[in-house]
Amino acid sequence: MYERIIKRFLDLTVSIIASIVLAIPILILAVIIKIDDPGPALFKQKRIGKNKTLFWLYKLRTMKMATPDIPTHLLEHPEQYITRVGGTLRKFSVDELPQLYNALRGEISLIGPRPALWNQYDLLEERDRYGANDVRPGLTGWAQINGRDELGIAEKAQLDGEYVEALKRGGWTAFAMDARCFFGTILSVLKHDGVVEGGQGELKKEKVAH
């Protein structure tokens, strides 16, 4: 009941209110993005949704139009492709705001495992072990407030699994987990925790290096 009714009601309520409040700021940012680097202000990317269905995820564009069409973590020196305004948007995760539209459509939830890229086969395989591909992905989640880009594939999937277990229990346990993720995300954004441009598993690499 929690996931199907209460969680969906919260997603719709928060997304509608946030979309109305942030409509003008997002429009202003879109104009700034186009001035900074001519081209579309919005960027869409094919992602994996609940039960491995495909959907288009929307973001404010932070990369130059000349950027190769490959995942950021596969780019060599990705910082050279980030626009001037894009660096700030990514630092505060403001580029994720258009995903409120995805939440309204029911393609993602506000809280859940971050939707994987269609070709992140290693992450999808690991998530299968925990049932994390069987739930609606989220704008933010348990892994995002516990390492984000610093996490390796295995660690990220395990944290996604912990979230799924809490969600399965429903009721207060599921709501408490969502609340921790929601408020934890606000704190992480303010502190810029776990953001590594082009990085994946940086925390593990750092441990190995030492």
Buried (B, 14 or more C-beta within 10 A) or exposed (E): EBBEEBBBEBBBEBBEEBBEEBEEEBEEBBEBBEEBBEBEBBBEBEBBBBEEEEBEBBBBBBBBEEBEEEBBBEBEEBEEBBBEBBEBBBBEBBBBBBBBBBBBEBBBBBBBBBBBBBEBEEBBEBBEEBBBBEBBBBBBBBBBBBBBBBBBBBBBBBBBBBBBBBBEEBEEBBBEBBEBBBEBBEEBBEEEBBBBBBBBBBBBBEEEEE
